[in-house]
Amino acid sequence: MGYERFGAYKVHERLGAGGMASVHRATIDIGGGVIREVALKRLLPQLADDKKFVEDFVREAKLAAQLHHPNIVRVLELGRQGSVYFIAMELVGGQSLLHLMKLAHAMRVVAPIGVIVAILAELLDALDYASTAIDDEGEPMAIVHRDLSPSNLIISDDGHVKIIDFGVAKAVSGKFMTNTGMVKGKLSYMANETLTGATVDTRADIFSIGVVAWELITGRRLFKGANEYDVITMVRAGAKEPPSLYNAACSPELDEIVMHALAYSRDDRWPSAAVMRNALDSVRRIHRDGTPEIATWKRTLIPETPGTEETTHMQLSTRDLLAEAAAPILPAPATSTVTAVEPIDSVDSVDPESLTDDTTISPPAPLRDE
């Protein structure tokens, strides 16, 4: 099989592509005959001329490289090869949550409540870590993802949840408004303050998790519309129906947790991931599922056959996501028995011109699986 040479990397098949970057599986020789696989994300060439974008991208990727959490995909290397800026990330074997939700739709099933609660617990652990993490100089990073959605969440083969582009998402999707004033991004997972271009904090991520939770429980899209305007209108109208309306297995306690996360005003949401996670503990005492059960659920949708497992770092376009939003994952049941970030002032601005062809910014940890 052929490959493309990109600096020290051999670039193989494409894993995904979007309006700002492409992602390929790549390999690198780290010495001693050891070859490591990574997900190599390369910005599109036309973005290299946007100095402010590149500066933000470099700064946020440098911050993300300092995050070390089992539920966050690791940034292993940031650099520039010629005029192309790139990020080498941990390569995770598994499927995106969006892919699994689509498979569940085709099978007309929803995930067990215990599995959903276990997924939410891992997501909240990651958010809590990111919102309280400090950088190498002891300063709080206060990183907010701002782009949490099923396509940015990978369920690994061993049942762990992995968030893609944590911290980098702020730079990649920092410009939510186009020149014509149209909001860009995965609109149906954005809090109202993100849609309006207001300064956001971790409560925007809380809202996104609320949407993911609602959709996992119900097997339906929460904010679905024929076009961007319809979706924005629905988000601004707010979530009205509790998930138990479509899934009787959802308890009143879980209903309250999800709807609290979906509050229209951020002041009415859970104030932090830690507080929401603590509230979820009352449900976890009943549903004690963990990574083994998540992996089992995944295998019910994708039986493990040697040589057929895929690795996913795909980001779907807004158009694709809107197409997905046009119809519920499951039809409405006849009954209810269906079983954006504060500026990080503490980080100095990075001059992208200082990155030469051979310059990289890497975290202290070597390229290795953890």
C-alpha positions as CSV (number, residue, x, y, z in Angstrom):
1,M,0.0,0.0,0.0
2,G,1.4,3.4,-0.9
3,Y,1.9,6.3,1.4
4,E,2.7,10.0,1.3
5,R,5.8,11.3,3.0
6,F,5.1,14.3,5.2
7,G,8.2,15.3,7.2
8,A,9.0,12.5,9.6
9,Y,5.6,10.9,9.0
10,K,4.3,8.4,6.5
11,V,0.7,9.4,5.7
12,H,-1.7,6.6,5.0
13,E,-5.5,6.5,4.5
14,R,-7.8,9.4,5.2
15,L,-9.9,9.1,8.4
16,G,-12.0,12.2,7.9
17,A,-12.1,15.7,6.4
18,G,-13.9,18.9,7.0
19,G,-13.9,22.6,6.0
20,M,-10.8,23.3,8.0
21,A,-8.6,20.2,8.1
22,S,-8.1,16.7,6.9
23,V,-7.2,13.8,9.2
24,H,-5.1,10.8,8.1
25,R,-3.7,7.7,9.8
26,A,0.1,8.2,9.9
27,T,3.1,6.4,11.2
28,I,6.4,7.6,12.6
29,D,9.6,5.8,13.4
30,I,10.4,6.8,17.0
31,G,13.7,4.9,17.1
32,G,14.8,1.3,17.8
33,G,12.7,0.1,15.0
34,V,9.5,1.1,16.9
35,I,6.7,2.4,14.6
36,R,3.9,4.4,16.2
37,E,0.5,5.2,14.6
38,V,-1.0,8.6,15.1
39,A,-3.9,10.6,13.7
40,L,-2.4,13.4,11.7
41,K,-4.6,16.5,11.3
42,R,-3.4,19.0,8.7
43,L,-5.0,22.4,8.2
44,L,-6.1,23.3,4.7
45,P,-3.5,25.4,2.9
46,Q,-5.9,28.4,2.5
47,L,-5.9,28.9,6.3
48,A,-2.2,29.4,6.4
49,D,-2.7,33.0,5.3
50,D,-5.0,33.9,8.2
51,K,-2.4,35.0,10.7
52,K,-4.9,35.5,13.6
53,F,-6.4,32.0,13.0
54,V,-3.0,30.3,12.9
55,E,-1.9,32.2,16.1
56,D,-4.9,31.0,18.0
57,F,-4.6,27.5,16.6
58,V,-1.0,27.3,17.7
59,R,-1.7,28.7,21.2
60,E,-4.7,26.4,21.8
61,A,-3.0,23.3,20.5
62,K,0.0,24.1,22.8
63,L,-2.4,24.2,25.7
64,A,-4.2,21.0,24.7
65,A,-0.9,19.2,24.6
66,Q,-0.6,19.7,28.3
67,L,-3.9,17.8,29.0
68,H,-3.3,14.3,30.2
69,H,-6.6,12.5,30.9
70,P,-7.8,9.1,29.9
71,N,-11.0,10.5,28.3
72,I,-9.3,13.2,26.2
73,V,-7.4,12.3,23.0
74,R,-3.8,13.4,23.5
75,V,-2.1,16.0,21.4
76,L,1.3,14.5,20.7
77,E,2.9,17.1,18.4
78,L,2.2,20.5,16.9
79,G,4.3,21.8,14.0
80,R,4.6,23.1,10.5
81,Q,5.9,21.3,7.4
82,G,6.4,23.9,4.7
83,S,3.3,26.0,4.9
84,V,1.1,23.3,6.3
85,Y,0.4,23.4,10.1
86,F,-0.4,20.0,11.6
87,I,-1.2,18.2,14.8
88,A,-0.3,14.6,15.6
89,M,-2.9,13.1,17.9
90,E,-3.4,9.8,19.8
91,L,-5.0,7.3,17.4
92,V,-8.0,5.7,19.0
93,G,-9.4,2.4,17.8
94,G,-13.2,2.6,17.9
95,Q,-16.1,4.4,16.4
96,S,-17.6,7.9,16.9
97,L,-20.7,8.1,19.0
98,L,-22.6,9.5,16.1
99,H,-21.7,6.4,14.0
100,L,-23.0,4.1,16.9
101,M,-26.2,6.2,17.2
102,K,-26.8,5.8,13.5
103,L,-26.4,2.0,13.8
104,A,-28.7,1.9,16.8
105,H,-31.2,3.9,14.7
106,A,-31.1,1.3,11.9
107,M,-31.7,-1.4,14.5
108,R,-34.4,0.7,16.2
109,V,-32.9,0.4,19.6
110,V,-31.5,2.7,22.2
111,A,-28.6,2.3,24.6
112,P,-29.3,0.9,28.1
113,I,-29.7,3.6,30.7
114,G,-26.7,2.2,32.6
115,V,-24.5,2.5,29.6
116,I,-25.7,6.1,28.9
117,V,-25.0,7.1,32.6
118,A,-21.5,5.5,32.3
119,I,-20.8,7.5,29.1
120,L,-21.9,10.7,30.8
121,A,-19.8,10.1,33.8
122,E,-16.6,9.8,31.7
123,L,-17.5,12.9,29.7
124,L,-18.1,14.9,32.9
125,D,-14.8,13.6,34.4
126,A,-13.0,15.0,31.3
127,L,-14.8,18.3,31.5
128,D,-14.0,18.7,35.2
129,Y,-10.4,18.0,34.6
130,A,-10.1,20.4,31.7
131,S,-11.9,23.2,33.5
132,T,-9.6,22.9,36.5
133,A,-6.3,22.0,34.9
134,I,-3.3,24.2,35.3
135,D,-0.5,24.7,32.8
136,D,3.2,24.0,33.2
137,E,3.6,27.4,34.8
138,G,0.9,26.8,37.4
139,E,-1.7,29.0,35.8
140,P,-5.3,27.8,35.3
141,M,-6.0,27.0,31.6
142,A,-9.8,27.1,31.9
143,I,-10.2,25.2,28.6
144,V,-13.7,24.8,27.2
145,H,-14.3,22.5,24.3
146,R,-17.1,24.5,22.6
147,D,-17.7,21.8,20.0
148,L,-19.0,18.7,21.9
149,S,-21.2,16.6,19.8
150,P,-21.5,12.8,19.0
151,S,-19.1,13.2,16.0
152,N,-16.4,14.5,18.4
153,L,-16.8,11.6,20.8
154,I,-15.2,8.3,20.2
155,I,-16.2,5.1,21.9
156,S,-13.0,3.1,22.1
157,D,-12.9,-0.7,21.6
158,D,-12.3,-1.2,25.3
159,G,-15.3,0.9,26.3
160,H,-13.8,4.3,27.1
161,V,-15.1,7.6,25.9
162,K,-12.5,9.8,24.2
163,I,-13.1,13.5,23.3
164,I,-11.4,14.7,20.1
165,D,-9.8,18.1,19.7
166,F,-10.2,19.1,23.4
167,G,-8.8,22.6,23.6
168,V,-8.0,22.8,19.9
169,A,-11.7,23.1,19.1
170,K,-11.7,26.7,20.5
171,A,-9.1,27.7,17.9
172,V,-10.6,25.6,15.0
173,S,-14.1,26.8,15.6
174,G,-13.4,30.1,17.2
175,K,-14.9,32.1,14.3
176,F,-18.5,31.1,14.8
177,M,-19.7,34.0,12.5
178,T,-19.0,34.1,8.8
179,N,-18.6,37.4,7.0
180,T,-22.3,37.4,6.2
181,G,-23.2,36.9,9.9
182,M,-24.2,33.2,9.6
183,V,-23.3,31.0,12.5
184,K,-21.0,28.1,11.7
185,G,-20.6,24.8,13.5
186,K,-22.8,22.0,14.9
187,L,-25.7,24.2,15.6
188,S,-28.0,21.7,17.3
189,Y,-25.4,21.1,20.1
190,M,-24.6,24.8,20.7
191,A,-25.9,26.7,23.7
192,N,-27.8,30.0,23.0
193,E,-24.9,32.1,24.2
194,T,-22.6,30.4,21.7
195,L,-25.0,31.0,18.8
196,T,-25.2,34.7,19.7
197,G,-21.4,35.1,19.8
198,A,-21.3,35.9,23.5
199,T,-18.4,34.9,25.7
200,V,-18.8,31.4,26.9
201,D,-17.6,29.3,29.7
202,T,-17.8,25.6,30.8
203,R,-21.6,25.9,31.1
204,A,-21.8,25.9,27.2
205,D,-20.2,22.4,27.3
206,I,-22.7,21.4,30.0
207,F,-25.5,22.3,27.6
208,S,-23.9,20.2,24.8
209,I,-23.6,17.2,27.1
210,G,-27.3,17.7,28.0
211,V,-28.2,17.5,24.3
212,V,-26.0,14.3,23.8
213,A,-27.6,12.8,26.9
214,W,-31.2,13.6,25.8
215,E,-30.5,12.1,22.3
216,L,-28.9,8.9,23.7
217,I,-31.9,8.3,26.1
218,T,-34.6,9.0,23.6
219,G,-33.0,7.8,20.3
220,R,-34.2,11.1,18.7
221,R,-32.7,14.4,17.7
222,L,-33.5,17.2,20.1
223,F,-33.1,20.2,17.9
224,K,-33.9,19.2,14.4
225,G,-34.8,21.4,11.5
226,A,-34.8,21.6,7.7
227,N,-32.2,24.4,7.7
228,E,-29.9,26.4,9.9
229,Y,-32.6,29.0,10.7
230,D,-35.0,26.3,12.0
231,V,-32.3,24.8,14.2
232,I,-31.3,28.1,15.7
233,T,-34.9,29.0,16.3
234,M,-35.5,25.7,18.2
235,V,-32.4,26.1,20.3
236,R,-33.5,29.6,21.3
237,A,-36.9,28.3,22.1
238,G,-35.3,25.8,24.5
239,A,-35.8,22.2,25.4
240,K,-39.3,21.5,26.6
241,E,-39.8,17.7,26.7
242,P,-38.0,15.5,29.3
243,P,-36.3,12.4,27.9
244,S,-38.6,10.2,29.9
245,L,-41.4,11.2,27.6
246,Y,-39.8,8.9,25.0
247,N,-38.1,6.3,27.2
248,A,-39.9,5.1,30.4
249,A,-36.6,3.6,31.6
250,C,-35.4,7.2,32.3
251,S,-36.0,7.9,36.0
252,P,-37.2,11.3,37.3
253,E,-33.7,11.8,38.8
254,L,-32.1,11.4,35.4
255,D,-34.8,13.6,33.8
256,E,-34.0,16.4,36.2
257,I,-30.2,16.1,35.6
258,V,-30.6,16.3,31.9
259,M,-33.1,19.1,31.8
260,H,-31.1,21.1,34.3
261,A,-28.1,20.8,31.9
262,L,-30.4,22.0,29.0
263,A,-31.6,25.1,30.8
264,Y,-31.8,28.1,28.3
265,S,-30.0,30.5,30.7
266,R,-26.5,29.4,31.6
267,D,-27.1,30.7,35.1
268,D,-29.8,28.0,35.5
269,R,-27.6,25.1,34.4
270,W,-25.2,23.0,36.5
271,P,-22.5,25.4,37.4
272,S,-19.7,23.0,36.7
273,A,-19.0,19.5,35.4
274,A,-18.1,18.4,39.0
275,V,-21.5,19.5,40.3
276,M,-23.3,17.7,37.5
277,R,-21.2,14.6,38.0
278,N,-22.0,14.5,41.7
279,A,-25.7,14.8,40.9
280,L,-25.3,11.8,38.5
281,D,-23.9,9.7,41.4
282,S,-27.4,9.2,42.7
283,V,-28.3,7.5,39.4
284,R,-25.0,5.6,39.2
285,R,-25.8,3.9,42.5
286,I,-28.7,2.2,40.8
287,H,-27.0,1.7,37.4
288,R,-23.4,0.5,38.1
289,D,-22.4,0.0,34.5
290,G,-18.9,1.0,33.4
291,T,-16.5,0.5,30.6
292,P,-17.2,-3.3,30.2
293,E,-20.8,-2.6,29.6
294,I,-20.1,0.3,27.2
295,A,-17.8,-2.1,25.2
296,T,-20.5,-4.8,25.3
297,W,-23.1,-2.3,24.0
298,K,-20.7,-1.3,21.2
299,R,-20.2,-4.9,20.2
300,T,-24.0,-5.4,19.9
301,L,-23.9,-2.7,17.2
302,I,-20.6,-3.7,15.6
303,P,-19.6,-7.3,16.2
304,E,-15.8,-7.5,16.5
305,T,-14.4,-9.3,13.5
306,P,-10.6,-9.4,13.1
307,G,-9.5,-7.0,10.4
308,T,-12.7,-5.0,10.2
309,E,-12.4,-2.6,13.1
310,E,-12.2,1.0,12.0
311,T,-10.5,4.0,13.6
312,T,-12.5,7.2,13.6
313,H,-11.4,10.8,14.0
314,M,-14.1,12.1,11.6
315,Q,-15.6,15.5,11.8
316,L,-18.9,15.8,9.8
317,S,-19.7,19.0,8.0
318,T,-22.6,21.3,9.1
319,R,-24.6,20.2,6.0
320,D,-24.1,16.5,6.9
321,L,-25.2,17.1,10.5
322,L,-28.2,19.1,9.5
323,A,-29.2,16.2,7.2
324,E,-28.9,13.9,10.2
325,A,-31.0,16.3,12.2
326,A,-33.8,16.3,9.7
327,A,-35.3,13.0,11.1
328,P,-35.4,11.5,14.6
329,I,-33.2,8.5,15.3
330,L,-36.3,6.6,16.3
331,P,-39.9,7.5,15.5
332,A,-42.2,8.9,18.2
333,P,-43.5,6.0,20.2
334,A,-47.2,5.4,20.6
335,T,-46.7,5.2,24.3
336,S,-43.9,6.2,26.6
337,T,-42.6,2.6,27.0
338,V,-39.8,2.7,24.5
339,T,-37.4,0.6,26.2
340,A,-17.4,29.2,23.4
341,V,-14.2,30.2,26.2
342,E,-13.0,33.1,28.3
343,P,-9.7,34.4,26.7
344,I,-6.7,32.7,28.2
345,D,-4.8,35.9,29.2
346,S,-2.1,34.0,31.0
347,V,-0.7,32.4,27.8
348,D,1.6,34.5,25.7
349,S,0.7,35.1,22.1
350,V,2.6,32.7,19.8
351,D,4.0,34.2,16.6
352,P,3.3,31.6,13.8
353,E,6.1,33.0,11.8
354,S,8.5,31.7,14.4
355,L,7.7,28.2,13.4
356,T,10.1,27.1,10.7
357,D,9.7,24.1,8.5
358,D,11.4,21.8,11.0
359,T,10.0,23.5,14.2
360,T,7.6,21.5,16.4
361,I,6.0,22.2,19.7
362,S,5.7,19.0,21.6
363,P,4.6,18.0,25.1
364,P,7.2,16.4,27.4
365,A,5.7,12.9,27.0
366,P,7.2,10.7,24.2
367,L,5.0,9.2,21.5
368,R,3.7,6.1,23.2
369,D,0.4,4.4,23.9
370,E,-1.0,4.9,27.4
